[in-house]
Amino acid sequence: MSDNVDNIIIEHLRAIRGDIAGLSTKIDTLVLRVHSLEDHVSTMRKDLANLHGDIMLTHGRLDQINERVEHIEKRLDLTHA
């Protein structure tokens, strides 16, 4: 009877060890995937920051062009009342 109990315990321990090994593999895979997502998000944030900077530069240039056109219109007396 004692041998049967020992065998059952050993079988359960082996099953638990197998389950833990499977979970460990899955966790390792998830860690890699999360790391990859973090890298992608970081890259997207940098890209958005660069786009925002480019938009601000373009907006500033458009403001300068608008001021220059207004200046030219005034000099040529082309302004509308």
C-alpha positions in Angstrom: 0.0 0.0 0.0 2.8 2.4 0.9 4.4 1.8 -2.5 1.2 2.7 -4.3 1.0 6.0 -2.3 4.6 6.7 -3.1 4.1 6.1 -6.8 1.0 8.3 -6.9 2.9 11.1 -5.1 5.8 10.7 -7.6 3.4 10.8 -10.5 1.7 13.9 -9.3 5.1 15.6 -8.6 6.2 14.7 -12.2 3.0 16.1 -13.6 3.4 19.3 -11.6 7.0 19.6 -12.7 5.9 19.2 -16.4 3.1 21.8 -15.9 5.6 24.3 -14.4 8.1 23.7 -17.2 5.3 24.4 -19.7 4.3 27.6 -17.9 7.9 28.7 -17.7 8.2 28.4 -21.5 5.0 30.4 -22.0 6.2 33.1 -19.6 9.5 33.4 -21.4 7.6 33.8 -24.7 5.3 36.4 -23.2 8.3 38.3 -21.8 9.9 38.5 -25.2 6.6 39.6 -26.8 6.1 42.4 -24.2 9.7 43.5 -24.7 9.0 43.7 -28.5 5.8 45.7 -27.9 7.7 48.1 -25.6 10.3 48.7 -28.3 7.6 49.3 -30.9 5.8 51.8 -28.6 9.1 53.6 -27.9 9.8 53.9 -31.6 6.2 55.2 -32.3 6.6 57.8 -29.6 9.9 59.0 -31.1 8.3 59.1 -34.6 5.3 61.1 -33.2 7.7 63.5 -31.5 9.6 64.0 -34.7 6.3 64.6 -36.6 5.2 67.1 -34.1 8.5 68.9 -34.4 8.2 68.9 -38.2 4.6 70.2 -38.0 5.7 73.0 -35.7 8.6 73.9 -38.1 6.2 74.0 -41.0 3.7 76.0 -39.1 6.4 78.6 -38.2 7.5 78.8 -41.8 3.9 79.3 -43.0 3.5 82.1 -40.5 6.7 83.7 -41.8 5.5 83.4 -45.4 2.1 84.8 -44.5 3.7 87.8 -42.8 6.0 88.4 -45.9 3.0 88.2 -48.3 1.1 90.7 -46.1 4.1 93.0 -46.1 4.4 92.7 -49.9 0.7 93.5 -50.3 1.0 96.6 -48.2 4.0 97.8 -50.1 2.2 97.3 -53.4 -1.0 98.8 -51.9 -2.9 95.5 -52.6 -4.7 95.2 -49.3 -8.4 95.0 -49.1 -10.4 97.3 -46.9 
